[in-house]
Amino acid sequence: MKINKDIKLLCLYAIKEHLIDAEDSDYVVNRLCNLLELENYTDIKVEYEGVEEPSTLLDPLIDYAFKQKLFSPNTIIKRDQFEAKIMDVFTPRPSAINTVFNSLLKDNPKEATNYFYHLSQKSNYIKTSRTSKNIIWKSNTKYGLLDMTINLSKPEKDPRDIINSSNALSTTYPKCLLCKEQVGFYGHPSKPGRTNHRIVHMLLNNEDFYLQYSPYVYYNEHSIVLKKEHVPMKVTIDTFIRLFDFVDKLPHYFLGSNAGLPIVGGSILSHEHYQGGRHNFPIEEAKVISEYSLNGLVIKQLYWPLSIVRLESKDREIVINAADKLFKFWENYEDKAAGIISYTDKPHNAITPIARKNGAVYILDIALRNNLTSKKFPLGIFHPHPENHHIKKENIGLIEVMGLAVLPARLKEELESIKKAIVEKSELPIEHGIHNEWLKDLLKKYNGGNIDTFIENEVTEKFVKCLEDSGVFKQTEEGVIQFDKFIIGLISVLGK
Ligand SMILES: [Zn+2]
């Protein structure tokens, strides 16, 4: 039977990628037979030539399971759920992974993350067959080269899954998608299965945290660090300590926290978590407008679409204490001319702190944020403005603060139809009508060059506008004076 061959091939893959040992073969075959409800199995000799990633080996097994009515309907979410159960058979238990990771961490942090990242890819928790389809480019702007991505790896919900989940009872276990209880979770109609999901323990600020990789990989080794307890996001001095504890353990990674307020925060505010990884972001190359030195601390004001204060020192305590004072100063800071009001019936000023190390130097980039809304800007004054929503409407989180755009998947198709409309001088299809105003501008600008590069640059310009909208002090003559005033106030607070 073909199914015997398919099982055997997947086992050979798992042995080659060090997910299991050859001596585990009978054990994993039996677990797979149970999962596939197979009563008979014949061990046959097959030639295995090797594959980069396991999706071509998994598909026949998932197709078989569907034909055997082991799941239904045949949607991506249901298939992913079954696939996670198959790969869980080959993925070591959390404690085993933790032991290997933490023993490698002592001597060689890079080896520790290489081990865990490789495992997360080979167990197909990170689906490289999908993430490799993401659209990526770089464009030059007045702020330097920016990283642009259209993320296609997050599967869109099938209407059948939406019906399924709306019929399901809402449950509170696990409380959210970040909770540590997601490890090995089988899923049900209202919650995705993550049976092959694994996390490793990390002690940060003497508190229990866990490291995992993001399955959607916005950039290299995109990591998520989550708190053991399901508690809301809140930036305090503890945040800065945790970020620096992390980069001390993994100096080749950065780690940042989203702001703790809506509009300027991340997409999940209900669970304390951070995002990190191994990637050089455009902000690292940003020009410095002005620089001040104060008792071992260097304070830099960046030329960047958002308002960034960079704190640097070889002594992490100096940076942590300065960040704490900066945050307290900013929380109450008002500049009516700039439209910054710190409190109404609730607080509005927040920060996005991002930590990294450069050799012995501790670096903390702090983006100043404010989440006020108005009649004109109901989604946020310092948030992408309505004329830019056709490109990006979502919150500007820490990844984008650093100059890496994460644009919605819909743009893949929409940009193709815009290119067609420009080249053929035709109209956009009705369903892409949100781009009509932009198309008029593009038609005026386009002078017959390479259409792909033209559109890439124009999307990047739009992204720059989204970032500039989110900046509290604008990169204008007036805005720079307002920013200077803040910096001067900050220096006097830090000097006390
Ligand atoms: Zn949670």
Boltz pocket constraint, residues with backbone or C-beta under 6 A from the ligand:
constraints:
  - pocket:
      binder: B
      contacts: [[A, 175], [A, 176], [A, 177], [A, 178], [A, 179], [A, 180], [A, 229], [A, 230], [A, 231], [A, 270], [A, 271]]
      max_distance: 6.0
